[in-house]
Every structure is written in structure tokens, then in C-alpha cells.
Amino acid sequence: MVRKRPLVIVTRKLPEAIEARLKELFEVRLNEDDHPYSADELVDAVKRADVLVPTVTDRIDSKVLAHANPNLRLIASFGTGVDHIDLATARQRAITVTNTPGVLTEDTADMTMALILAVPRRLAEGERLMRSGKWTGWGPTSMLGHRIWGKRLGIIGMGRIGQAVARRARGFGLAIHYHNRRRLPEEIEAQTEATYWESLDQMLSRMDIISVNCPHTPATYHLLSARRLDLLKPHCFVVNTSRGEVVDEAALTRKLAARQIAGAGLDVFEHEPAVNPKLLKLDNVVLLPHMGSATIEGRIDMGEKVIINIKTFVDGHKPPDRVIDTML
Ligand code: 8YV
């Protein structure tokens, strides 16, 4: 690092306490009005920054990185997913990349569980009915949903968040099934009596609820493709709190509209902030604005992690949350 106080450019507004601490430690450029940066603004940022703090809304691709000044040595991303950063180009340019894993696990698992409950039990539909003023009172066959207890939950991606979802889901009487690149150690499986499926296709065809909890990588892009969505039973519900790109959103929308899938709970979308307009018209979906980890506690913890990653790096140590390690 060339300067005593490196220039840290933060692309979005962070909690006050985090911004205040960043200002104490570094020379900082903040985003006062919190507008998402355009591609030109990102280029401008990498031209000046010693450290860039982006979020999921910033596409740090090879075109942007081509403009990086030689002192840009660290991208300390605010978030766990790093699919918005071209990691191969960053590695080539010897830019270390860090993220903020672990601190949003429980919050994201809570939101996943909320959707697992909300869709089969028609929570959002019931709420809309109340606000419409059209509720005529209780009826034995009105607003019937589907029981959660005793159903099979298939978790795609049994990392930290997937496992936290499994722990919650056990409490609601769901049987836990999972597909993961690698099978988990027996003692972890035992905690939630989880059944491993090496074949995703086979798991999909047998589940009542699917929860997507894997990261978006080139290998998981459209993992739930049209072909795989065809394997789901018509009474199956799909919940996604990971990344929209993991599911073929157009195919999912078609199947939901045709009632070939019972419903979906989506916190993430393939082309955020755009949402397939046909999804907005469907009653059997619950849609949330990418708020899985949106708690003040979580955002502060994420900010603390960003600060620790920058501070250790600037002080010449290995930052704890290295996604790309250029320091070896
Ligand atoms: C964050 C997320 O809010 O951390 C992630 O990967 O998806 C979100 O929960 C967002 O990415 C912050 O950049």
C-alpha cells in the first residue's frame, strides 16, 4: 500500500457506525445518497481506489477491472456472494478479494424458513385478502393451504446457510434431504437426520419443498433448468434465497402459471432489480426484494468484517475472509 491512509471507496451507504469507523481508519469516499453506481462510476472508482468496497449491486467485470489503478490491491466486498466480481480477472491482476461469510447465515436461514412457511400456508394471499376489505369471515374451506409437518424438504447446497435452514426445518417436522457437491460428515447429517442425494435429479423428483441455498457460480447457473423443473411433482414448492441465476426464472414462471409447480417463494431474481412481470401476476408466489440478510445486526456484522479485512490487509497481514488469495 503506497499511502499511509489508503483511499477506500465504498459504493453503497452502510450503517452509520460502520461508516464512522471507516472514516476514522482510512481516507474514505462514501456514497451519501446510496444510488447504485453506474458502470462509468465503477470505472472511476477503480481508477482511484486503493481498496474498493462493493456490494451485490456492482458488476465488477473484466471491463471495469481493466481500468483498475495499480494501487487497487483489495476488493473487500460487503456480502457473502461474490458472483458480481470477475474473480479470474481479479486474480490475474493480483487483486485480493474478500467477502463477509458467516454473519448472515442465521438471518438468511430465518427468511428461508419464513418463505417455506409462507408459500404453502398462503400467508401473503391471506394478508392481501385482509387489506382488500373483501374478507367475509371464516369458512371451513376458505384459504386452505398445505401442511408443513411431515413433508420432505430438499435443500440444494448444504453449506452454512443450508445447514441452518435444515436445523430450523427439523423443528417444523420437515424431513431433511439435501444435494451438495460433497456429502457432509456423518455427525453433521445426524444433527438433522439429513438424507444425502448424490443425484440432484432423483432428489428433485421426490420432494415436496425445494430450497435453493447454493452460491451462484458458473457450475450452478440455471442448476434448476427447465428440464430439472420438469422433474418436480406438481404439488412441490420452490424457495430461493440464494441467487436468481441458479433458477431458470422464465421456465419457473411458466410452470407456476400452468400450476405444474404449486408455488414459489423468491427473495432473489435472475435480473435484479427487474422481476419477470408474469411472476407479479401470480397468486401462488411470495416475492421479496432480496432481503434475506437485511437485519441491522447483520449489516453491522458485515461492515465489521469488511473493516477487519481492510485493516489486516493494509497492515500487511492476510485478511481473514480471502476469496482470492494473492498474498501467499
Ligand atoms: C447481501 C447477499 O445483502 O451477501 C450476500 O451474498 O446475497 C445479501 O444477503 C448482499 O449481497 C450484500 O452485498
Residues whose N, C-alpha, C, O or C-beta is under 5 A from the ligand:
A	BS01	8YV	T55 V56 F78 G79 T80 G81 S242 S293
